[in-house]
Amino acid sequence: MLDYIPWIGNGHRYGNDHRGSNSSTSGVTTQGQQSQNASGTEPASTFSNVGVGLKANVQGTLGGSQTTTTGKDIPKWPTLDQANLQLWTGAGWRNDKASSGQSDENHTKFTSATGSGQQGSSSGTTNSAGNPDSLKQDKVDKSGDSVTVAETTSGDNLTNYTNLPPNLTPTADWPNALSFTNKNNAQRAQLFLRALLGSIPVLVNKSGQDDSNKFQATDQKWSYTELKSDQTKLNLPAYGEVNGLLNPALVEVYGLSSTQGSSTGAGGAGGNTGGDTNTQTYARPGIGFKLPSTDSESSKATLITPGLAWTAQDVGNLVVSGTSLSFQLGGWLVTFTDFIKPRSGYLGLQLTGLDANDSDQRELIWAPPALNRLSWQLGQPLGPRGECVGFQGGVGGSSSVRLASSYKYHHRNEGYLIGAHQCFGLSGELYRPGFVQGFHSKLRPKPKHLPLPALGAGEKSRFLW
């Protein structure tokens, strides 16, 4: 079964303990400050733990007495051990069960976390299924092996959070979407997509410690006005911040805009920063985020969804095959490779045009920045020695950054390998000041079965994403 929906955590105990490792001597950021730790073992800022999922111990025997149910409104889940059920919404509920059974275990009740079943209110008891705004707080009292869980709205023992952003309703069918009983469940596909784009916020552990105070309410910032003076506190969906690390990869690598632009790739909203211009235009997939402007107090991190409303008609056909997962998004097929059991620091992404007559049809393959030993500090990619990469060319004055020598592209079904001599360009002319830098200005690797279109006459590079 899908035992978790991963984003590779920054060395902390989320997901399945997969983590990226930064083997360089510096470059990892903590609370917005560059680390000077030279041990070379600090976790790399790869993907955040943005996601919606379910994790549980699977019983060795199917059915029978092992069948459990979580409530009359929740479907039965054969083979799931209810005692170890861990619902993971990514927006206010974690069950980080300590291996030694220490008191930091989160005992939030299932119905409280999902908003399913009967919930109390000032006007009486009401059914608030699928309404996260109506979630109740749980208070845990533990004495020896005895644990008592009760709903509460205040106190020192709260195990979920009161200051969550409003209107977090990715689907009105939470029980069905979270049951994982149907591979092509449209609601579940919607949750996958929202997790991919980071539209479900995450909680921030500023201290990085695993104790009862690891998630402070004051660290959860959802209002742009609260973070103008210190963007290290940013926890808007577009950034996916975890453990004090900004993760612009969620924005910039997946910052896919449908706006067409010149072949010099001058930003998502047009405009040039230099270099030759060309009237040739090119399409980009219509999903992603627009970053808030650094000089505008009213600017917001905005989800760009032209023509999409996150309905079952827009997002569907979820298919799980081996360790890969794919689903349809409009005219694109989004595929994760090594998704179910990813290798450490690896999560492949493919975007494939579904219209065979489209001259711009292409397949894009991407892997996290940890693979080329880059890290991030406030949206600026840093090289293995902590040097800045981006605006003015790149490492050593070159116009691109090469991948680590050990890195290979691999596609299981087609069986081709593309070596480390290929690179993602980070040419300074492709970016406008104030925008986060990314790895998507030039995509050189060319899959055998779906080659990228050739550059046009006079075209130095193409900003595909």
Summary of the structure (lengths in Angstrom):
residues: 465
radius of gyration: 22.5
end to end distance: 32.5
largest distance: 74.1
contacts: 1443
relative contact order: 0.13
helix: 12%
strand: 22%
